[in-house]
Amino acid sequence: MAYTKIIYENSYRGYPLLAQESYSVKGYRAIILDKLIDRYEDAFLRFGKVLLVRLTIRFPEGLKTIPD
């Protein structure tokens, strides 16, 4: 896997980022942030109304998973 820059600051490209205090891995991958920001900036320019939704999916603590 190629190295990706990790962002640890509270903002990126002028947008605020949520603190990741409860996760074991801190920071955001710059390549993912760039794709997200580019996508919704393009949508804001092209369309009159844009709905932006944050969806967080995670496993419950203590969940025992079955290995593949």
C-alpha positions in Angstrom: 0.0 0.0 0.0 1.3 3.4 -0.9 2.2 6.0 1.7 -0.5 8.6 2.3 -0.2 11.8 4.2 -2.1 11.8 7.5 -3.6 15.1 8.6 -3.5 15.7 12.4 -4.6 19.4 12.4 -8.1 20.7 13.3 -8.6 22.0 9.8 -7.7 21.1 6.2 -8.1 23.3 3.1 -10.1 25.8 5.1 -12.6 23.3 6.5 -12.8 22.3 10.1 -12.2 18.6 11.1 -13.7 16.8 14.0 -11.3 15.6 16.7 -10.7 11.9 16.7 -10.2 11.4 20.4 -12.1 8.1 20.8 -10.4 6.2 17.9 -7.2 4.2 18.2 -5.9 5.7 14.9 -5.6 9.5 15.0 -5.8 11.7 12.0 -7.3 11.8 8.5 -5.9 10.6 5.2 -5.2 13.5 2.9 -6.2 11.7 -0.2 -9.7 10.9 1.1 -10.2 14.4 2.4 -9.2 15.8 -1.0 -11.7 13.6 -2.8 -14.5 14.5 -0.4 -13.8 18.3 -0.6 -13.4 18.2 -4.4 -16.7 16.3 -4.7 -18.9 18.7 -2.6 -17.2 21.8 -3.9 -18.1 20.7 -7.4 -21.6 19.9 -6.3 -22.0 23.4 -4.7 -20.9 25.0 -8.0 -23.1 22.9 -10.3 -26.4 22.6 -8.3 -28.6 25.1 -6.5 -29.3 22.8 -3.6 -26.9 20.3 -2.1 -27.6 17.9 0.8 -24.5 16.8 2.7 -24.9 13.9 5.1 -22.4 12.4 7.5 -22.7 8.7 7.9 -20.6 7.0 10.5 -20.6 3.2 10.6 -18.6 1.3 13.2 -18.8 -2.0 15.0 -20.0 -2.0 18.6 -17.3 -2.3 21.3 -16.6 -5.9 22.3 -18.0 -7.4 19.1 -16.4 -10.7 18.2 -16.1 -11.1 14.5 -15.7 -14.3 12.5 -12.3 -14.4 10.6 -12.5 -14.7 6.8 
